[in-house]
């Protein structure tokens, strides 16, 4: 296979997964967007976490809420648990990396908040423990996963929402997760400052 054929295959595979997701995920994305909007209307915030590429998605989402997506609007309250290297290194050094998000959830989350977790495998121990901490505080969870949902899927309560990408390819899962993050931002903007009626 030539280099250009390999590149074309990446585009084709990405299109295939995107089409599958477009057929199945919109109702879940809409429900998750409404959950986030209700949290914001109740003076809560959206807390997010993930590892590696998923950490970058969490931070990107937080930046879009605190700053802007595609319209001028007030800043919206959001917090990425991945962003403070001092907190992450202190917790992982004194306890375990598995605790880096759950300790922050227990310290910072309020009942009106929503926790957004992002994991391509659904098996990240730090993400799993953050869900357990959120449940302990009666905080709903929105999970972006892939593959078979992993341990995250088995932990979720009926009121939680899982948005699972039907792929085992981490690159394809990350691509859709970014699309979903942008959908969230658009839905939040439209509900709060646009034409969507609640």
Backbone torsions as a table, in degrees:
resi	resn	phi	psi	omega
1	UNK	NA	133.3	179.5
2	UNK	-75.8	164.9	177.4
3	UNK	-58.7	-44.5	-178.8
4	UNK	-66.0	-34.7	176.5
5	UNK	-65.3	-39.8	177.3
6	UNK	-61.3	-43.2	179.3
7	UNK	-63.0	-44.7	178.8
8	UNK	-60.9	-37.6	178.2
9	UNK	-62.6	-39.7	176.6
10	UNK	-59.1	-45.4	178.3
11	UNK	-63.1	-44.4	-178.3
12	UNK	-63.6	-44.5	179.3
13	UNK	-63.6	-40.3	178.6
14	UNK	-63.7	-40.6	178.1
15	UNK	-64.1	-42.7	-179.2
16	UNK	-60.1	-46.7	-179.6
17	UNK	-67.1	-38.8	178.8
18	UNK	-61.5	-41.7	178.6
19	UNK	-63.8	-43.9	176.9
20	UNK	-58.1	-45.1	-178.2
21	UNK	-67.6	-36.5	179.2
22	UNK	-63.6	-25.4	-179.5
23	UNK	-83.6	-24.5	-171.5
24	UNK	-119.8	-28.5	-169.2
25	UNK	-89.6	-23.5	-175.1
26	UNK	-52.3	-41.5	178.7
27	UNK	-62.4	-37.2	179.2
28	UNK	-69.7	-41.0	178.4
29	UNK	-63.4	-40.9	178.3
30	UNK	-62.9	-43.8	178.8
31	UNK	-62.6	-42.4	179.5
32	UNK	-65.4	-40.8	177.3
33	UNK	-60.8	-41.7	177.8
34	UNK	-64.7	-38.0	177.5
35	UNK	-61.9	-42.6	178.8
36	UNK	-64.7	-43.1	179.6
37	UNK	-60.5	-43.8	179.1
38	UNK	-61.4	-39.7	176.8
39	UNK	-60.5	-45.9	-179.2
40	UNK	-65.4	-39.2	178.3
41	UNK	-66.7	-26.5	178.3
42	UNK	-92.9	20.5	178.1
43	UNK	63.8	27.7	173.3
44	UNK	-94.9	-176.0	178.8
45	UNK	-133.7	167.0	177.5
46	UNK	-107.4	118.4	-179.3
47	UNK	-102.9	134.8	-177.4
48	UNK	-133.9	154.1	177.8
49	UNK	-157.4	161.1	178.1
50	UNK	174.8	173.4	-178.5
51	UNK	-118.4	148.8	176.9
52	UNK	61.8	-127.2	178.4
53	UNK	-59.9	-32.6	178.4
54	UNK	-68.5	-31.2	174.5
55	UNK	-64.4	-39.5	179.3
56	UNK	-66.7	-35.8	176.1
57	UNK	-64.3	-42.3	179.3
58	UNK	-61.0	-44.0	-178.8
59	UNK	-70.7	-37.5	177.2
60	UNK	-62.0	-45.3	178.8
61	UNK	-59.2	-46.6	179.8
62	UNK	-61.0	-42.3	179.2
63	UNK	-62.8	-40.2	-179.6
64	UNK	-67.1	-33.9	178.2
65	UNK	-75.1	-44.4	-178.4
66	UNK	-70.7	-29.8	-178.8
67	UNK	-101.7	-86.9	178.2
68	UNK	-167.7	158.2	172.7
69	UNK	-103.1	-84.8	178.8
70	UNK	-131.0	15.8	175.4
71	UNK	-143.9	157.5	174.5
72	UNK	-75.8	129.5	-180.0
73	UNK	-163.5	166.5	176.9
74	UNK	-63.9	155.3	175.1
75	UNK	-65.2	143.7	-179.4
76	UNK	-113.7	143.1	-173.8
77	UNK	-74.3	121.6	179.2
78	UNK	-150.8	153.8	-176.5
79	UNK	-144.4	124.2	174.3
80	UNK	-98.5	119.1	-177.9
81	UNK	-74.6	-1.6	-178.2
82	UNK	-93.8	-6.7	-162.4
83	UNK	-88.9	-21.3	-174.1
84	UNK	-101.4	103.6	-175.8
85	UNK	-66.0	-29.6	178.6
86	UNK	-66.8	-44.8	177.8
87	UNK	-63.4	-46.3	-178.0
88	UNK	-61.3	-44.2	-177.5
89	UNK	-72.7	-34.8	178.9
90	UNK	-65.2	-47.9	-178.7
91	UNK	-66.1	-44.3	-177.8
92	UNK	-67.7	-31.1	178.2
93	UNK	-74.8	-44.6	-175.0
94	UNK	-83.0	-27.2	-178.1
95	UNK	-123.9	-93.9	-179.6
96	UNK	-160.0	152.0	176.0
97	UNK	-61.5	-27.6	178.5
98	UNK	-57.9	-23.2	-175.3
99	UNK	-94.4	-1.4	-167.9
100	UNK	-64.1	-30.7	179.9
101	UNK	-95.1	-38.6	-175.9
102	UNK	-64.3	-38.7	178.5
103	UNK	-64.7	-36.7	178.3
104	UNK	-69.6	-40.6	177.5
105	UNK	-59.4	-45.4	-178.1
106	UNK	-65.0	-30.9	-178.1
107	UNK	-85.3	-33.7	-167.0
108	UNK	-112.9	-21.3	-173.3
109	UNK	-81.3	144.4	176.2
110	UNK	-117.7	163.9	-175.6
111	UNK	-60.9	-25.6	-178.1
112	UNK	-83.8	-3.3	-175.5
113	UNK	-83.9	169.8	171.5
114	UNK	-127.3	138.9	174.9
115	UNK	-103.0	124.1	173.4
116	UNK	-105.1	116.5	176.9
117	UNK	-109.8	143.6	-177.1
118	UNK	-129.9	122.3	-179.9
119	UNK	-154.2	120.7	-179.0
120	UNK	-65.1	-36.5	-178.6
121	UNK	-90.7	-26.8	-172.4
122	UNK	77.5	9.9	-174.7
123	UNK	-117.3	5.2	-179.2
124	UNK	-65.2	120.3	-176.0
125	UNK	-60.3	-37.8	-179.6
126	UNK	-65.7	-35.8	178.1
127	UNK	-72.2	-43.2	178.3
128	UNK	-57.3	-45.0	-178.8
129	UNK	-68.6	-29.9	177.1
130	UNK	-66.2	-35.7	177.5
131	UNK	-65.7	-43.3	178.5
132	UNK	-61.1	-40.4	178.7
133	UNK	-65.7	-40.4	178.6
134	UNK	-63.7	-42.8	178.9
135	UNK	-63.5	-37.6	177.4
136	UNK	-59.9	-29.9	-178.1
137	UNK	-101.0	11.6	177.9
138	UNK	61.1	37.6	-179.4
139	UNK	-105.1	128.6	179.6
140	UNK	-70.0	154.2	-175.4
141	UNK	-122.4	135.7	167.9
142	UNK	-112.7	125.3	-176.3
143	UNK	-117.6	125.7	169.8
144	UNK	-98.8	116.9	-176.9
145	UNK	-131.5	-176.8	173.4
146	UNK	-147.5	-167.3	178.9
147	UNK	53.7	-122.7	179.6
148	UNK	-104.1	11.2	-179.4
149	UNK	88.5	-20.3	175.6
150	UNK	57.9	-153.5	-178.9
151	UNK	-66.5	-28.4	179.1
152	UNK	-59.4	-46.7	-176.7
153	UNK	-59.7	-38.3	-177.1
154	UNK	-73.8	-17.9	-178.3
155	UNK	-88.4	-20.3	-170.4
156	UNK	-68.8	143.8	176.6
157	UNK	-87.9	163.9	-179.6
158	UNK	-56.7	-31.8	-179.0
159	UNK	-81.1	-10.6	176.5
160	UNK	-79.0	167.2	-179.1
161	UNK	-129.3	126.5	173.3
162	UNK	-108.8	130.5	175.0
163	UNK	-114.9	99.6	-171.6
164	UNK	-104.5	125.6	177.0
165	UNK	-80.8	125.1	-176.6
166	UNK	-78.8	67.0	-179.3
167	UNK	-153.4	154.0	173.5
168	UNK	-106.7	5.1	-179.0
169	UNK	-94.5	113.4	-177.5
170	UNK	-55.1	-36.9	-179.2
171	UNK	-63.6	-44.6	179.9
172	UNK	-65.4	-39.3	179.8
173	UNK	-63.3	-45.5	178.5
174	UNK	-59.5	-40.6	-179.0
175	UNK	-61.6	-43.7	180.0
176	UNK	-70.7	-38.4	177.5
177	UNK	-57.4	-40.4	178.2
178	UNK	-65.2	-40.2	176.6
179	UNK	-60.2	-43.3	-179.5
180	UNK	-63.9	-42.7	177.2
181	UNK	-57.1	-42.6	179.2
182	UNK	-68.7	-35.4	174.1
183	UNK	-61.6	-43.6	177.5
184	UNK	-56.1	-48.3	-178.3
185	UNK	-60.3	-43.1	179.6
186	UNK	-64.3	-44.4	-179.6
187	UNK	-64.1	-42.8	179.0
188	UNK	-61.0	-46.5	179.3
189	UNK	-61.0	-43.7	-177.4
190	UNK	-68.0	-42.2	178.6
191	UNK	-63.5	-44.3	-172.6
192	UNK	-86.2	-31.1	-171.2
193	UNK	-132.5	4.8	-176.0
194	UNK	-121.2	-140.0	-168.6
195	UNK	-107.0	-5.4	-178.9
196	UNK	-71.2	129.8	177.6
197	UNK	-94.2	135.9	179.3
198	UNK	-84.7	NA	NA
